[in-house]
Structure formats: structure tokens, C-alpha cells
Amino acid sequence: MQEMNRRTFLLAAGKWVALAAIAGTTPALSACGHLLASPDTQGQTAETGEAGSTTTSVAVSASATVPPATATSVAEANSSTTATTQLVPPDLAVFTGEQPDLNVRAAIAALGGMGRFVKSGAKVVVKPNVLTGRPPETATTTNPTVMATIIRMCFEAGAGSVTVFDNPTVSPRPAFETCGLAKATAEAGGTLKYLSSRDFEKVDIPEGKILTSWPLVRDALEADVFINVPIAKTHSVTTLTMSMKNLMGIMGGSRGSIHTDIATKLVDVNTLVKPHLVILDAYRVLFRNGPTGGNPADVKMPKTVVAGTSQVSIDAYGTGFFGMKPTDIDWLVEASERGLGEIDLSKLNIQKGTA
């Protein structure tokens, strides 16, 4: 059997580190925490003891302060909730409201707080979707307020550094400035990194069917915490683009070749890179003429954020913003068949609320 290389070992070991952290047995992410291999936790039961899906609705008044430490405290703090207090965080936290920052804070609080993911001194990487330079109103790129809130929450949890980057299809500096993410990152205290060829490292993808290796951004692989923050929008090739597709932004090389057999190749990359936290920006969604868009008439405003640890399940939920089902998307079906996550929403514990 081929000897496991260092990168593959670290990626595999990270699954156990992340599991221990969720179980509360690890005080902080270890050096092996930069593994991007957090396990899915679908199918967990609520205090009622019922297996399978549980959907709870909670109204949360999320302030600009550090969010509550646990999902339980969120429920208990709101006297109007009828939800049963949960023993474990939900698989997905879905919060809707007029202010994007409050939606983010409420969703992360429901998952257990940012401190569940970010420990003191942690090196954090936050990956938005910056395909090209467009103003926020076009829903082409991740919402600047969403991004700034996530960065601030990381520092509130004790992060030592927060680095933001993407690999746009155009010159990155004007793209980040036009979409408002350069300003948002700076004001929140993060570091915006413009990638060059030196930032990519070719790594093995042991479970890849077609892509068995590919150059990926080193910072994403070596971060203590990797947070994926896509925007929900349509795509001319993949029908939709959300968190799984957003990983193309950490890929170097000849990305144009990815578009052949793209469903399998997207899943290949997702077998290796599994962000610790995923926050889907659906405050605005681009429901036609994606992924570049440019016309505000192509935009709807669900004013929602969806957070969790499984990219597959988050994207499965995200299909609903477009009047679709998870089984309508070939790369989601393949991801499910390859055991990367649950796309049957009835089997998920989904907590919904208003921020």
C-alpha cells in the first residue's frame, strides 16, 4: 500500500480532533487542527430522544455583543420559544432578519458560539466568494456586512489572526475593492491577502476519482480554522453555486479544465477540504444570470443566513432559495452517494429563527 504522506495524515487526523472538540473533550484546537476535516454530525437527536430530523423555531434578539456560548442558552434566553432545549447543536442554523450582522450572530450562537470553532490565538482563514468586481447589490459576491461580522466574531473568540482571500477570475485588488470586501475586512481588523503562484501547493487527493492531486492555497490547508462564506447564486455550468463550488477559489492551476466532468471534480476536492465552519450568505441571492450577474433585477432578498459544519447539507438546504430540490443538482447527488453529507433535509436537525 502506498505510504501515506504528511498532508494526507494530517487531513485524516483532523477528523478526530474536530470530533473531540465538538464533544467538549479538547480545550483547544491542536496543531493538527489545520486539517479541514471536521466530521458531519447529522442525525443527532434532541432531548426528546426522537431520531432523525428536528426543526425548531427560535426568535433571537442578537445584539452586537459576543453571542451566547451555547445553542441551549439561546433557547432559554427567549421566553417565547417553544423549542425543546437541545443536548447538541443543530445540524443547520437558519436565521432571517433585516440586518445581516444579526442573522450571522444568531446563527453562530445557535451552533454553540464562535468559541466552539475558534480558540485563543487561532490562525483563521475566511474564504468569501469574489468571482469578479461587482457592488453588493448585484449579489455576485459575499455580503461585506456578513464578512465583517464573521471576522469580528473570530477576534471576539480570541483569534490571533484572520486572513481573507479568494482567487477571482479578474485582477483581485479592484475586485475586492469594488465589492466592498476590502473595506469590510480592514474595518473588522482582518488581513486581506492577494494570492500569487507562490501561495499554492500541489497536494494529493486520495479519494479523488478524477482529480487525484491539485495545487491548493497553502493558507487554507495550514489554518487552525477554515471558514467558508459563499453567497447563494445560480451558475451557468453547475446550475447553482454555494459552498462546495466556492472551494474552487482555493484552487490554482488550469481551473478552466475543471469544467469538464465538473460535478465529479467538485466532489473530489470536497473529499479533501472540509471547512470547520460554513456560513451561506443568502441575504441577497442571484436567481438568474449567474454567476457574474450585474443586474439588481436578477436579485431576490431572502435576508437569511445558513450556518453549519457540512457543506453538503448547507447546499442541499440552499437549493430551496431557488425553488429546487437537492436531488436536482448532480454534484449534490454525487456528494451524497460518496458519503460526504446528508442531502435529505428531513433527516437533519434544523433550527430556524428570526434575528
N, C-alpha and C positions, 0 to 999 in steps of 0.2 A: 504494500500500500504506500502511496506517495506520502512522503513526510509532510506533516502539517507545518506551514510556515508561521512566522511570528504573528503576522497580521491576522491570519485565519484563527490562530489560537486565541488571540485577544478578543476577536469578534465573538467567538463561541463562548468564552469565559464570561463575557459581559452579560449574557442571559442570566447567569446565576447571581451576578452582582446586583442586577436590577431587580430580580425576584426577591432577594434578601432585603433590598431597600424598601420595596413595597410592603413586605411583611413586617417591617419595622425592626429587623434584627441587625441592621447595619447603620451605624451612626452617621456615616457619610459615604459618598461615592469614593471608591478607592482609585488608585492609578489605573486600574483596569476598567474604570467606569467610562473611558472614552471609547467604548466599543460599539455603540449604536445598535445594540441587540437586545433591547428591552422586550420581555415576553408579553404576549397578549394576555389579558385577564378577563376574556369574555366568559359569560355563563356563570358568573359569581352570583350568589344568592343574597337576598335581603334578609332582614331579621325574621321575616315571616317564615323562612325556611322553604319557600317555593322556588323550584328550579326554573331555569330559562329566563325569559325576558321580564323585566320590571320597569315600567315607566312611571316616574314620579314627576310632579309639577311643583315647583317651589318659586315663590316670589321673593326675590332677594333685593334688598336695598344696599347696593355695593357703593361704598364710599371710596374716596381717593386714598384711603389709608391701606396699610398692609392687610390683605384679606384674612378671614378666619383660617385656623390651622387645619380644620378637617371639614369634610362634607357634612358630618354629623352636626357640627356646630352651626353650619349654615341653616340646616333644617330646624334645629332647636331655637335659633335666634329669631325665627319668624313665626309668630303666633298664628298666622293664617294658614300655614301649611298643614295639609292632611297626610303628607307622605310619612311612611314608616321610616324611622331612623335606620340608616344602613350601617352594616358592620364593615363594609368595604366600599371604596369609591365606585361610582358608576363606570360603566364602560365608556359612555359618552356623556358629556355635559353640554347641553344646548340652551343657550340663553339669548333672549331677544330684548331689545330696548332701543331707545332713541340715541343713546350715547355709546359709541364703540368701546371706549375705555371701560365703562361699567360692565358691559357684556363680557369683556375679557376677564375682568377681576372676578365676576360672579362665577364664570365657568371654571376658572382655575381653583377658586375656593371650593367648588363642589367636588373637584378631583382630589382635594386634600391640601390645597395650597401650593404655592410655588416652592416652598421649602421641601416638599416631597421629592422634587426633582433637582433643585439647585441647592448645594451645600456651601458652607463658608469657604471662600477662596476659590470656588469652582471656575474653570475656564469654560465659558459658554459660547456657543456659536448659534446664531439665529439666522435662518435662511428664508427670506421672503421670495415672492415671485416678481422679478423685474425683467420682463421679456424685452421691453423697449420703453422709450420715454413717452409717457402719457400722464396727464393730470389725473388725480384720484377719481374725479367724477366719471371717467370712462370705464372704471372697473377693470382696467388692464393689468394693474399692479396691486400688490398688497397695500391695504389702507395704512397710511402713515400713523394715524392715531392708534390703531391696533398694534403696530410695531413698536411705537414709543412706549406704550403701556407695558408690553412684554419686557422690554429692556429695563424699564424702571422696576418692575416686579422682580426681575433677576437680581438687581442690585439690592433691593429691599430684603431678599432672601440671603444675601451675603456673597453674591458672585464676586470673584476677583476681577474678572474682565468679561465683557460681552462684545463679540465680534460679529459684524453683519456683512454678508456678501452674497452675490449672485453672479452668474455668468451670462449676461444679456446677449442678445443677437446683434446688438449695436454697441457703440462706444459706451462703456459703463458709466463714466463720470457724468455726462449730460443726462443719461437715462435716470440715474439716481436723483439728480437734481430736479429734473422735470416732474418726476412722480412724487416728489416731496419726501422721499425716504432719506436723502442725505441730511436734510434739516432735522427730520424727526429723530434720526439716530444720534446726531450731535447734541440735540437738546436733551435727550434722555441719558446722555453720558456714554453711549456706546462708541465703538470704533468701527468705522466703515472701511472695508478692505477692498481695493480694486485688484482683481486677480490677474496674474500673469502666468506664463507657461511654467514658471518655477514653482508654482503652488500646487501642481498636480503630480500625483504619484500613481504609477500603474500598480494595481492590486489584483489579486486573484479573486474570482467569484466562484467558489467551489460548487454552488448549487445552480449555476447558470446553465441553461440549455443551449443558448446561442452565444451569449456574452460570457465567456469564461474568465476574462480579465478586461480591465478598462482603467484608464487614468482618471482618478478622482481627486477632489480637493483634499489636501492633506489636513487642513484645519478641521474639516468635518469629521475625519477619522480619528483625530487625536484630541478632540474636545472632551471635557468631562461630561458636558451636557450638550446635546444637539437638538435644537428646537426648529421644527419645520412649520413655516407660516405661509401657506399658499392662499391664493384667492380662488373662489369658485367661478369658473367660466367655461364657455364652450370652446371646442378646438376642432379645426378643420380636418385633422388627421385622426385624432383619438376620441372624437365626439365630445368628451369633456376633459378638462384638466383641473386637478386638485392636488392632493398631497403626494400621491405616488408619482404622478407626472412631474411634480415640482423638483424631484431629485435629479432631473436632467440638468438642473442648474449647478450641480456639483460635479458634472461630467465634463472632461476635456476631450481631446482628440477630435476625430471627424464626426461630430454629432449628427450631421446630415444622414449618415448611414444608419442611424438608429431608427429612422422612419420606415425602413423595410423590416417586416415582422415586428413592428413596434410593440405590440401587446406582450409578446414573449420577452422581448428585451427589457421592457419596463419592469416586468415581474422579476427578471433575472437580477437587476440592480437592487430591487426591493428585498430579495432574499438575503442580501448582504448588509444593506444600510437600513437600519431601523431606528429612527429618531426616538429619543426618550420621551418627547412630548410633541404633539401635533395640534396646531390651532388653526382651524379653517376659517378664513375671513369670508363671511357671507353677508357683510353689512351691505355691500353692493355686489351684485353678480352680473356678469356679462352673458346674457342669454342667447345672443346670436352674434355672428360675425367675429367670433373669437378665433385665435387667442389675442390678436392685436387690437381689435376693436377700434375705438376712436370717436364713436358717436354716442353721446349720452342717451339717445333714443333707444339704444340697444341694451340699456341697463335697467335692471329691476332692483328694488331695495328691500330684501327680507329683514335687514337690520339684525342679523343673527351672527353668533359665533358658535362653532362646534369644536370642542376640545376632547382629547383622549390620548391614548398611547398606541392605538392601532391605526395605521394609515388606511388599511383596507376597509375597516369598519367606518371610519370617518368619511371616506369617499363613497362608500355604499349609502350612507345617510345623505350625503351631499347630492346624490342623483335626484333626490326629491325636489330640490330647488328648481329643477328643470323639467318637472313633470315626468321623470323617468324612473325606472326601477334598476336596482343593482345588476340584475341579470341582462339588462340592455347593453352593458358595457363589457366588451370582450376581455379587457385586461383585468377587470374585477372578477369575472368568472374564472379566469385562469389563476389569479392570485388565490382565490378560494379553493380551487381544486388542488393547488400546490401547498395548501395548509398554512397560508400566510395570515389569514384572518377571517373573521366571520362577516358574511355579507347578508345573512338572513337577519333583518332587523328585529324580528320577533324573538330572537334568541339573545338579544342584547339588553343589558340594564341601562336604560337611557333616562337621564334626569333632565327635565325641561323646566325652564323658569323664565321669569321676567326680571331684568336688571333695573 
